[in-house]
Every structure is written in structure tokens, then in C-alpha cells.
Amino acid sequence: GGVMDGDGIAAALALGAAGAQMGTAFAACPESAADAAYRAALSGVEAGRTRVSAAISGRPARGVENAFMRRADETKIAAYPYAYDLGKALNAAAKAKGDNGYAPHWAGQGAPLGRALPASELVAMLERETREAIAGLSALNR
């Protein structure tokens, strides 16, 4: 997790990885299914405040801290899938009242580094950045 740019990809490759999986880096792309509230969370100061919770999905996952994420771990809640289904219902009810604080806005710690670009442009930029970073690493080995 946390890979948001070509430097991160190059670092993963240099450490022996075969590749890098990126999620949050693509969440702000116009092609993503992220709604306006999710995009706002990723582009605002709250993107720098993430936390891990297993309460929502039954597995530890990191998301932008909001009312739901804060409260999810305060008390014992139902196990997955009940917590997930109840969370979806709570989010729908809150959204209907204009409150976006109950959606799980999944995001890695690198969320503040996100770029709202079309996916094709982001991929091209990541490829260029990765090549430049690898060239820089190669120069160190000479």
C-alpha cells in the first residue's frame, strides 16, 4: 500500500517486487466509481487523516477518517456481513439528509498525493516517472 507515483513503483521493483498494485492513486480518476463526496474527501485535508478498521468489511482496511470510521471501532458491532449491510443502510439514510460522513471512503496513507487525471494520462505519467526513477537508481550503481 501507499504507492502513488513512479518513485513508489520503482522502489517496489528495486526491492524485488514483480509489480505494484495501486488503488487510491486511481480513485480520483474520472473513470472511477467514486462519488462527489469520496472525491472531495480525497482532495481535501481529510485525505491526510486515515485509519484502519475491520468493523466495516470484517477485514482490516484503511479509509479516510470520518464519523463512521471513528464510531465503527468504539463499540462492539455486528460481524460481517451484517455490519457491512447495516453500514450501507446507515450511509444511504445519512446521504439522503446531506450527511456524507457515513460512507467508507477507502484510501491508503498516500491519499494526499492523489492526482485527478484521466486514467490513461495517469498511467502514462506513472510509466514516465517510473522510468525516470529507475534510471536514477541505475546511475547510483555505476
VMD Tcl script that builds the backbone (N, CA, C; Angstrom):
set m [mol new atoms 426]
animate dup $m
set s [atomselect $m all]
$s set {name element resname resid chain x y z} {
  {N N GLY 1 A 0.806 -1.195 0.000}
  {CA C GLY 1 A 0.000 0.000 0.000}
  {C C GLY 1 A 0.849 1.258 0.000}
  {N N GLY 2 A 0.228 2.359 -0.298}
  {CA C GLY 2 A 0.909 3.643 -0.250}
  {C C GLY 2 A 1.634 4.038 -1.517}
  {N N VAL 3 A 1.592 3.211 -2.547}
  {CA C VAL 3 A 2.282 3.536 -3.795}
  {C C VAL 3 A 1.389 4.478 -4.603}
  {N N MET 4 A 1.890 5.687 -4.837}
  {CA C MET 4 A 1.087 6.710 -5.510}
  {C C MET 4 A 1.764 7.309 -6.726}
  {N N ASP 5 A 3.053 7.000 -6.926}
  {CA C ASP 5 A 3.781 7.622 -8.034}
  {C C ASP 5 A 4.874 6.688 -8.535}
  {N N GLY 6 A 5.586 7.161 -9.549}
  {CA C GLY 6 A 6.641 6.359 -10.152}
  {C C GLY 6 A 7.774 6.042 -9.202}
  {N N ASP 7 A 8.067 6.938 -8.277}
  {CA C ASP 7 A 9.107 6.657 -7.283}
  {C C ASP 7 A 8.721 5.450 -6.434}
  {N N GLY 8 A 7.449 5.384 -6.043}
  {CA C GLY 8 A 6.978 4.258 -5.248}
  {C C GLY 8 A 7.022 2.952 -6.024}
  {N N ILE 9 A 6.657 3.007 -7.299}
  {CA C ILE 9 A 6.720 1.812 -8.147}
  {C C ILE 9 A 8.168 1.357 -8.287}
  {N N ALA 10 A 9.060 2.300 -8.575}
  {CA C ALA 10 A 10.479 1.968 -8.732}
  {C C ALA 10 A 11.047 1.385 -7.445}
  {N N ALA 11 A 10.651 1.932 -6.304}
  {CA C ALA 11 A 11.132 1.413 -5.021}
  {C C ALA 11 A 10.677 -0.028 -4.823}
  {N N ALA 12 A 9.412 -0.308 -5.141}
  {CA C ALA 12 A 8.900 -1.673 -5.008}
  {C C ALA 12 A 9.672 -2.628 -5.917}
  {N N LEU 13 A 9.919 -2.207 -7.145}
  {CA C LEU 13 A 10.671 -3.042 -8.086}
  {C C LEU 13 A 12.100 -3.250 -7.607}
  {N N ALA 14 A 12.719 -2.200 -7.088}
  {CA C ALA 14 A 14.099 -2.290 -6.603}
  {C C ALA 14 A 14.208 -3.245 -5.417}
  {N N LEU 15 A 13.129 -3.365 -4.656}
  {CA C LEU 15 A 13.124 -4.264 -3.502}
  {C C LEU 15 A 12.755 -5.694 -3.881}
  {N N GLY 16 A 12.557 -5.948 -5.179}
  {CA C GLY 16 A 12.317 -7.300 -5.653}
  {C C GLY 16 A 10.893 -7.637 -6.037}
  {N N ALA 17 A 9.979 -6.689 -5.935}
  {CA C ALA 17 A 8.593 -6.955 -6.330}
  {C C ALA 17 A 8.505 -7.104 -7.846}
  {N N ALA 18 A 7.537 -7.879 -8.294}
  {CA C ALA 18 A 7.314 -8.041 -9.730}
  {C C ALA 18 A 6.482 -6.898 -10.291}
  {N N GLY 19 A 5.823 -6.157 -9.427}
  {CA C GLY 19 A 4.977 -5.042 -9.847}
  {C C GLY 19 A 4.453 -4.318 -8.629}
  {N N ALA 20 A 3.549 -3.400 -8.853}
  {CA C ALA 20 A 2.935 -2.646 -7.757}
  {C C ALA 20 A 1.439 -2.541 -8.012}
  {N N GLN 21 A 0.659 -2.797 -6.985}
  {CA C GLN 21 A -0.791 -2.654 -7.087}
  {C C GLN 21 A -1.164 -1.295 -6.524}
  {N N MET 22 A -1.938 -0.542 -7.283}
  {CA C MET 22 A -2.312 0.808 -6.872}
  {C C MET 22 A -3.828 0.929 -6.884}
  {N N GLY 23 A -4.397 1.396 -5.793}
  {CA C GLY 23 A -5.840 1.596 -5.717}
  {C C GLY 23 A -6.177 3.062 -5.560}
  {N N THR 24 A -5.745 3.630 -4.438}
  {CA C THR 24 A -6.066 5.021 -4.130}
  {C C THR 24 A -5.598 5.965 -5.227}
  {N N ALA 25 A -4.487 5.647 -5.869}
  {CA C ALA 25 A -3.953 6.517 -6.927}
  {C C ALA 25 A -4.969 6.719 -8.051}
  {N N PHE 26 A -5.846 5.749 -8.250}
  {CA C PHE 26 A -6.819 5.823 -9.343}
  {C C PHE 26 A -8.222 6.239 -8.882}
  {N N ALA 27 A -8.431 6.403 -7.597}
  {CA C ALA 27 A -9.772 6.722 -7.083}
  {C C ALA 27 A -10.291 8.073 -7.560}
  {N N ALA 28 A -9.405 9.029 -7.791}
  {CA C ALA 28 A -9.837 10.367 -8.225}
  {C C ALA 28 A -9.957 10.492 -9.745}
  {N N CYS 29 A -9.614 9.436 -10.474}
  {CA C CYS 29 A -9.748 9.476 -11.937}
  {C C CYS 29 A -11.226 9.605 -12.304}
  {N N PRO 30 A -11.533 10.341 -13.364}
  {CA C PRO 30 A -12.936 10.493 -13.763}
  {C C PRO 30 A -13.623 9.159 -14.043}
  {N N GLU 31 A -12.853 8.140 -14.412}
  {CA C GLU 31 A -13.432 6.834 -14.733}
  {C C GLU 31 A -13.818 6.038 -13.482}
  {N N SER 32 A -13.356 6.447 -12.319}
  {CA C SER 32 A -13.641 5.682 -11.103}
  {C C SER 32 A -15.098 5.861 -10.693}
  {N N ALA 33 A -15.583 4.938 -9.886}
  {CA C ALA 33 A -16.966 4.989 -9.408}
  {C C ALA 33 A -17.119 5.864 -8.163}
  {N N ALA 34 A -16.046 6.513 -7.738}
  {CA C ALA 34 A -16.104 7.364 -6.543}
  {C C ALA 34 A -17.118 8.489 -6.739}
  {N N ASP 35 A -17.978 8.685 -5.735}
  {CA C ASP 35 A -18.954 9.770 -5.839}
  {C C ASP 35 A -18.306 11.104 -5.447}
  {N N ALA 36 A -19.070 12.171 -5.543}
  {CA C ALA 36 A -18.534 13.515 -5.293}
  {C C ALA 36 A -17.987 13.657 -3.876}
  {N N ALA 37 A -18.653 13.057 -2.887}
  {CA C ALA 37 A -18.186 13.157 -1.502}
  {C C ALA 37 A -16.857 12.429 -1.323}
  {N N TYR 38 A -16.716 11.280 -1.950}
  {CA C TYR 38 A -15.479 10.500 -1.888}
  {C C TYR 38 A -14.345 11.303 -2.530}
  {N N ARG 39 A -14.605 11.867 -3.686}
  {CA C ARG 39 A -13.594 12.680 -4.375}
  {C C ARG 39 A -13.205 13.892 -3.533}
  {N N ALA 40 A -14.186 14.515 -2.895}
  {CA C ALA 40 A -13.896 15.673 -2.041}
  {C C ALA 40 A -13.024 15.257 -0.863}
  {N N ALA 41 A -13.310 14.097 -0.273}
  {CA C ALA 41 A -12.501 13.609 0.845}
  {C C ALA 41 A -11.065 13.344 0.401}
  {N N LEU 42 A -10.896 12.824 -0.811}
  {CA C LEU 42 A -9.553 12.521 -1.313}
  {C C LEU 42 A -8.771 13.773 -1.682}
  {N N SER 43 A -9.461 14.853 -1.987}
  {CA C SER 43 A -8.754 16.071 -2.399}
  {C C SER 43 A -8.662 17.097 -1.272}
  {N N GLY 44 A -9.281 16.828 -0.138}
  {CA C GLY 44 A -9.260 17.770 0.978}
  {C C GLY 44 A -8.242 17.393 2.037}
  {N N VAL 45 A -8.193 18.188 3.083}
  {CA C VAL 45 A -7.240 17.937 4.169}
  {C C VAL 45 A -7.512 16.607 4.860}
  {N N GLU 46 A -8.762 16.145 4.815}
  {CA C GLU 46 A -9.073 14.880 5.466}
  {C C GLU 46 A -8.357 13.692 4.823}
  {N N ALA 47 A -7.878 13.838 3.601}
  {CA C ALA 47 A -7.139 12.749 2.942}
  {C C ALA 47 A -5.897 12.373 3.740}
  {N N GLY 48 A -5.378 13.303 4.509}
  {CA C GLY 48 A -4.198 13.033 5.330}
  {C C GLY 48 A -4.524 12.347 6.641}
  {N N ARG 49 A -5.804 12.166 6.921}
  {CA C ARG 49 A -6.221 11.504 8.162}
  {C C ARG 49 A -6.937 10.201 7.811}
  {N N THR 50 A -6.201 9.120 7.848}
  {CA C THR 50 A -6.788 7.815 7.565}
  {C C THR 50 A -6.677 6.946 8.808}
  {N N ARG 51 A -7.476 5.911 8.839}
  {CA C ARG 51 A -7.383 4.957 9.949}
  {C C ARG 51 A -7.780 3.578 9.442}
  {N N VAL 52 A -7.346 2.565 10.171}
  {CA C VAL 52 A -7.646 1.181 9.815}
  {C C VAL 52 A -8.774 0.682 10.707}
  {N N SER 53 A -9.721 0.002 10.102}
  {CA C SER 53 A -10.821 -0.608 10.846}
  {C C SER 53 A -11.205 -1.915 10.164}
  {N N ALA 54 A -11.522 -2.909 10.966}
  {CA C ALA 54 A -12.047 -4.168 10.438}
  {C C ALA 54 A -13.557 -4.235 10.641}
  {N N ALA 55 A -14.115 -3.221 11.279}
  {CA C ALA 55 A -15.528 -3.249 11.650}
  {C C ALA 55 A -16.461 -3.225 10.449}
  {N N ILE 56 A -16.077 -2.594 9.379}
  {CA C ILE 56 A -16.991 -2.401 8.255}
  {C C ILE 56 A -17.047 -3.626 7.349}
  {N N SER 57 A -15.876 -4.126 6.958}
  {CA C SER 57 A -15.830 -5.220 5.985}
  {C C SER 57 A -15.456 -6.565 6.598}
  {N N GLY 58 A -15.110 -6.574 7.879}
  {CA C GLY 58 A -14.674 -7.814 8.503}
  {C C GLY 58 A -13.181 -8.048 8.360}
  {N N ARG 59 A -12.523 -7.238 7.563}
  {CA C ARG 59 A -11.070 -7.324 7.376}
  {C C ARG 59 A -10.468 -5.943 7.577}
  {N N PRO 60 A -9.253 -5.881 8.094}
  {CA C PRO 60 A -8.634 -4.561 8.278}
  {C C PRO 60 A -8.514 -3.829 6.943}
  {N N ALA 61 A -9.015 -2.622 6.912}
  {CA C ALA 61 A -8.948 -1.793 5.708}
  {C C ALA 61 A -8.769 -0.346 6.138}
  {N N ARG 62 A -8.025 0.414 5.343}
  {CA C ARG 62 A -7.747 1.814 5.654}
  {C C ARG 62 A -8.687 2.706 4.863}
  {N N GLY 63 A -9.196 3.719 5.540}
  {CA C GLY 63 A -10.071 4.682 4.888}
  {C C GLY 63 A -9.886 6.063 5.474}
  {N N VAL 64 A -10.382 7.058 4.753}
  {CA C VAL 64 A -10.353 8.432 5.242}
  {C C VAL 64 A -11.211 8.479 6.506}
  {N N GLU 65 A -10.660 9.087 7.542}
  {CA C GLU 65 A -11.387 9.158 8.810}
  {C C GLU 65 A -12.608 10.062 8.667}
  {N N ASN 66 A -13.755 9.511 9.013}
  {CA C ASN 66 A -14.995 10.283 9.033}
  {C C ASN 66 A -15.817 9.781 10.218}
  {N N ALA 67 A -17.025 10.264 10.372}
  {CA C ALA 67 A -17.851 9.890 11.521}
  {C C ALA 67 A -18.014 8.373 11.623}
  {N N PHE 68 A -18.245 7.724 10.505}
  {CA C PHE 68 A -18.455 6.280 10.510}
  {C C PHE 68 A -17.195 5.540 10.941}
  {N N MET 69 A -16.052 5.922 10.380}
  {CA C MET 69 A -14.792 5.250 10.727}
  {C C MET 69 A -14.468 5.455 12.209}
  {N N ARG 70 A -14.725 6.644 12.729}
  {CA C ARG 70 A -14.439 6.911 14.141}
  {C C ARG 70 A -15.331 6.066 15.047}
  {N N ARG 71 A -16.586 5.964 14.702}
  {CA C ARG 71 A -17.533 5.261 15.570}
  {C C ARG 71 A -17.496 3.747 15.396}
  {N N ALA 72 A -17.023 3.286 14.269}
  {CA C ALA 72 A -17.047 1.851 13.972}
  {C C ALA 72 A -16.288 1.030 15.000}
  {N N ASP 73 A -15.227 1.566 15.548}
  {CA C ASP 73 A -14.408 0.809 16.494}
  {C C ASP 73 A -14.683 1.166 17.952}
  {N N GLU 74 A -15.625 2.069 18.197}
  {CA C GLU 74 A -15.910 2.488 19.572}
  {C C GLU 74 A -16.637 1.413 20.372}
  {N N THR 75 A -17.502 0.684 19.732}
  {CA C THR 75 A -18.291 -0.326 20.432}
  {C C THR 75 A -18.267 -1.622 19.636}
  {N N LYS 76 A -18.694 -2.681 20.276}
  {CA C LYS 76 A -18.786 -3.959 19.577}
  {C C LYS 76 A -19.961 -3.874 18.609}
  {N N ILE 77 A -19.679 -4.143 17.367}
  {CA C ILE 77 A -20.743 -4.115 16.368}
  {C C ILE 77 A -20.875 -5.497 15.744}
  {N N ALA 78 A -21.920 -5.690 15.019}
  {CA C ALA 78 A -22.185 -6.986 14.391}
  {C C ALA 78 A -21.053 -7.379 13.452}
  {N N ALA 79 A -20.880 -8.674 13.294}
  {CA C ALA 79 A -19.842 -9.190 12.400}
  {C C ALA 79 A -20.252 -8.984 10.945}
  {N N TYR 80 A -19.258 -9.087 10.050}
  {CA C TYR 80 A -19.509 -9.063 8.613}
  {C C TYR 80 A -20.356 -10.290 8.283}
  {N N PRO 81 A -21.313 -10.235 7.438}
  {CA C PRO 81 A -21.705 -9.155 6.548}
  {C C PRO 81 A -22.740 -8.195 7.146}
  {N N TYR 82 A -23.176 -8.468 8.386}
  {CA C TYR 82 A -24.217 -7.618 8.981}
  {C C TYR 82 A -23.753 -6.171 9.117}
  {N N ALA 83 A -22.526 -5.983 9.619}
  {CA C ALA 83 A -22.011 -4.616 9.787}
  {C C ALA 83 A -21.943 -3.903 8.438}
  {N N TYR 84 A -21.532 -4.619 7.419}
  {CA C TYR 84 A -21.428 -4.028 6.083}
  {C C TYR 84 A -22.808 -3.607 5.578}
  {N N ASP 85 A -23.766 -4.502 5.689}
  {CA C ASP 85 A -25.124 -4.200 5.215}
  {C C ASP 85 A -25.758 -3.071 6.019}
  {N N LEU 86 A -25.565 -3.091 7.336}
  {CA C LEU 86 A -26.089 -2.010 8.177}
  {C C LEU 86 A -25.396 -0.692 7.851}
  {N N GLY 87 A -24.095 -0.764 7.590}
  {CA C GLY 87 A -23.340 0.438 7.219}
  {C C GLY 87 A -23.845 1.041 5.919}
  {N N LYS 88 A -24.160 0.182 4.953}
  {CA C LYS 88 A -24.710 0.677 3.684}
  {C C LYS 88 A -26.045 1.377 3.914}
  {N N ALA 89 A -26.883 0.793 4.760}
  {CA C ALA 89 A -28.185 1.402 5.052}
  {C C ALA 89 A -28.003 2.725 5.795}
  {N N LEU 90 A -27.089 2.752 6.758}
  {CA C LEU 90 A -26.814 3.983 7.501}
  {C C LEU 90 A -26.301 5.069 6.562}
  {N N ASN 91 A -25.388 4.704 5.662}
  {CA C ASN 91 A -24.854 5.672 4.704}
  {C C ASN 91 A -25.962 6.216 3.805}
  {N N ALA 92 A -26.834 5.343 3.324}
  {CA C ALA 92 A -27.928 5.790 2.448}
  {C C ALA 92 A -28.848 6.762 3.183}
  {N N ALA 93 A -29.165 6.453 4.442}
  {CA C ALA 93 A -30.041 7.337 5.223}
  {C C ALA 93 A -29.359 8.677 5.493}
  {N N ALA 94 A -28.073 8.631 5.841}
  {CA C ALA 94 A -27.334 9.868 6.112}
  {C C ALA 94 A -27.210 10.707 4.847}
  {N N LYS 95 A -26.897 10.051 3.721}
  {CA C LYS 95 A -26.755 10.758 2.438}
  {C C LYS 95 A -28.052 11.453 2.042}
  {N N ALA 96 A -29.176 10.807 2.314}
  {CA C ALA 96 A -30.478 11.394 1.988}
  {C C ALA 96 A -30.712 12.687 2.759}
  {N N LYS 97 A -30.015 12.831 3.882}
  {CA C LYS 97 A -30.125 14.052 4.693}
  {C C LYS 97 A -28.942 14.989 4.459}
  {N N GLY 98 A -28.117 14.690 3.442}
  {CA C GLY 98 A -26.992 15.550 3.102}
  {C C GLY 98 A -25.748 15.337 3.936}
  {N N ASP 99 A -25.685 14.235 4.681}
  {CA C ASP 99 A -24.523 13.933 5.526}
  {C C ASP 99 A -23.685 12.856 4.846}
  {N N ASN 100 A -22.476 13.212 4.446}
  {CA C ASN 100 A -21.592 12.267 3.753}
  {C C ASN 100 A -20.578 11.612 4.680}
  {N N GLY 101 A -20.758 11.739 5.980}
  {CA C GLY 101 A -19.788 11.223 6.934}
  {C C GLY 101 A -19.929 9.760 7.285}
  {N N TYR 102 A -20.803 9.042 6.601}
  {CA C TYR 102 A -21.014 7.637 6.946}
  {C C TYR 102 A -20.707 6.684 5.801}
  {N N ALA 103 A -19.989 7.157 4.817}
  {CA C ALA 103 A -19.571 6.301 3.705}
  {C C ALA 103 A -18.146 5.829 3.955}
  {N N PRO 104 A -17.855 4.566 3.667}
  {CA C PRO 104 A -16.466 4.124 3.788}
  {C C PRO 104 A -15.658 4.635 2.591}
  {N N HIS 105 A -14.884 5.665 2.810}
  {CA C HIS 105 A -14.039 6.223 1.751}
  {C C HIS 105 A -12.665 5.565 1.866}
  {N N TRP 106 A -12.546 4.389 1.273}
  {CA C TRP 106 A -11.304 3.621 1.360}
  {C C TRP 106 A -10.170 4.410 0.736}
  {N N ALA 107 A -9.051 4.464 1.427}
  {CA C ALA 107 A -7.900 5.215 0.923}
  {C C ALA 107 A -6.654 4.803 1.684}
  {N N GLY 108 A -5.539 4.756 0.972}
  {CA C GLY 108 A -4.264 4.467 1.595}
  {C C GLY 108 A -3.648 5.720 2.194}
  {N N GLN 109 A -2.520 5.519 2.881}
  {CA C GLN 109 A -1.848 6.648 3.523}
  {C C GLN 109 A -1.316 7.654 2.516}
  {N N GLY 110 A -1.165 7.258 1.278}
  {CA C GLY 110 A -0.677 8.170 0.245}
  {C C GLY 110 A -1.769 9.020 -0.379}
  {N N ALA 111 A -2.983 8.960 0.133}
  {CA C ALA 111 A -4.124 9.676 -0.460}
  {C C ALA 111 A -3.850 11.149 -0.764}
  {N N PRO 112 A -3.137 11.887 0.092}
  {CA C PRO 112 A -2.894 13.299 -0.232}
  {C C PRO 112 A -2.075 13.503 -1.510}
  {N N LEU 113 A -1.432 12.451 -1.989}
  {CA C LEU 113 A -0.609 12.556 -3.198}
  {C C LEU 113 A -1.398 12.244 -4.470}
  {N N GLY 114 A -2.685 11.992 -4.339}
  {CA C GLY 114 A -3.513 11.635 -5.489}
  {C C GLY 114 A -3.586 12.737 -6.535}
  {N N ARG 115 A -3.799 12.307 -7.775}
  {CA C ARG 115 A -3.910 13.248 -8.902}
  {C C ARG 115 A -5.185 12.938 -9.670}
  {N N ALA 116 A -6.020 13.940 -9.828}
  {CA C ALA 116 A -7.299 13.762 -10.530}
  {C C ALA 116 A -7.079 13.899 -12.028}
  {N N LEU 117 A -6.610 12.828 -12.630}
  {CA C LEU 117 A -6.339 12.790 -14.069}
  {C C LEU 117 A -7.112 11.639 -14.689}
  {N N PRO 118 A -7.418 11.730 -15.982}
  {CA C PRO 118 A -7.966 10.549 -16.649}
  {C C PRO 118 A -6.992 9.379 -16.480}
  {N N ALA 119 A -7.522 8.177 -16.341}
  {CA C ALA 119 A -6.687 7.005 -16.074}
  {C C ALA 119 A -5.575 6.832 -17.100}
  {N N SER 120 A -5.866 7.072 -18.371}
  {CA C SER 120 A -4.832 6.896 -19.401}
  {C C SER 120 A -3.681 7.879 -19.193}
  {N N GLU 121 A -3.994 9.107 -18.811}
  {CA C GLU 121 A -2.944 10.096 -18.543}
  {C C GLU 121 A -2.157 9.726 -17.297}
  {N N LEU 122 A -2.858 9.240 -16.274}
  {CA C LEU 122 A -2.171 8.843 -15.047}
  {C C LEU 122 A -1.228 7.677 -15.311}
  {N N VAL 123 A -1.680 6.689 -16.076}
  {CA C VAL 123 A -0.828 5.539 -16.398}
  {C C VAL 123 A 0.407 5.998 -17.169}
  {N N ALA 124 A 0.233 6.878 -18.148}
  {CA C ALA 124 A 1.376 7.386 -18.916}
  {C C ALA 124 A 2.337 8.143 -18.002}
  {N N MET 125 A 1.799 8.938 -17.092}
  {CA C MET 125 A 2.641 9.689 -16.166}
  {C C MET 125 A 3.387 8.747 -15.224}
  {N N LEU 126 A 2.696 7.726 -14.718}
  {CA C LEU 126 A 3.333 6.757 -13.830}
  {C C LEU 126 A 4.444 6.004 -14.544}
  {N N GLU 127 A 4.207 5.654 -15.803}
  {CA C GLU 127 A 5.243 4.959 -16.580}
  {C C GLU 127 A 6.468 5.851 -16.745}
  {N N ARG 128 A 6.247 7.106 -17.096}
  {CA C ARG 128 A 7.357 8.047 -17.271}
  {C C ARG 128 A 8.110 8.243 -15.946}
  {N N GLU 129 A 7.371 8.458 -14.871}
  {CA C GLU 129 A 8.004 8.657 -13.563}
  {C C GLU 129 A 8.805 7.428 -13.141}
  {N N THR 130 A 8.246 6.244 -13.403}
  {CA C THR 130 A 8.931 5.008 -13.029}
  {C C THR 130 A 10.224 4.851 -13.813}
  {N N ARG 131 A 10.169 5.095 -15.111}
  {CA C ARG 131 A 11.382 5.001 -15.938}
  {C C ARG 131 A 12.451 5.980 -15.447}
  {N N GLU 132 A 12.037 7.199 -15.123}
  {CA C GLU 132 A 12.988 8.204 -14.632}
  {C C GLU 132 A 13.586 7.780 -13.290}
  {N N ALA 133 A 12.755 7.247 -12.410}
  {CA C ALA 133 A 13.246 6.815 -11.100}
  {C C ALA 133 A 14.210 5.641 -11.233}
  {N N ILE 134 A 13.885 4.692 -12.113}
  {CA C ILE 134 A 14.771 3.541 -12.328}
  {C C ILE 134 A 16.090 4.001 -12.928}
  {N N ALA 135 A 16.033 4.954 -13.855}
  {CA C ALA 135 A 17.269 5.492 -14.437}
  {C C ALA 135 A 18.118 6.137 -13.348}
  {N N GLY 136 A 17.473 6.840 -12.428}
  {CA C GLY 136 A 18.200 7.453 -11.317}
  {C C GLY 136 A 18.836 6.412 -10.415}
  {N N LEU 137 A 18.116 5.319 -10.161}
  {CA C LEU 137 A 18.671 4.243 -9.344}
  {C C LEU 137 A 19.830 3.565 -10.064}
  {N N SER 138 A 19.686 3.384 -11.376}
  {CA C SER 138 A 20.752 2.754 -12.164}
  {C C SER 138 A 22.011 3.599 -12.136}
  {N N ALA 139 A 21.844 4.917 -12.169}
  {CA C ALA 139 A 23.002 5.815 -12.135}
  {C C ALA 139 A 23.754 5.684 -10.815}
  {N N LEU 140 A 23.061 5.348 -9.747}
  {CA C LEU 140 A 23.710 5.177 -8.443}
  {C C LEU 140 A 24.596 3.942 -8.410}
  {N N ASN 141 A 24.283 2.958 -9.246}
  {CA C ASN 141 A 25.026 1.697 -9.248}
  {C C ASN 141 A 26.249 1.711 -10.153}
  {N N ARG 142 A 26.526 2.835 -10.779}
  {CA C ARG 142 A 27.672 2.884 -11.698}
  {C C ARG 142 A 28.943 3.126 -10.962}
}
mol reanalyze $m
mol bondsrecalc $m
mol representation Tube
mol addrep $m
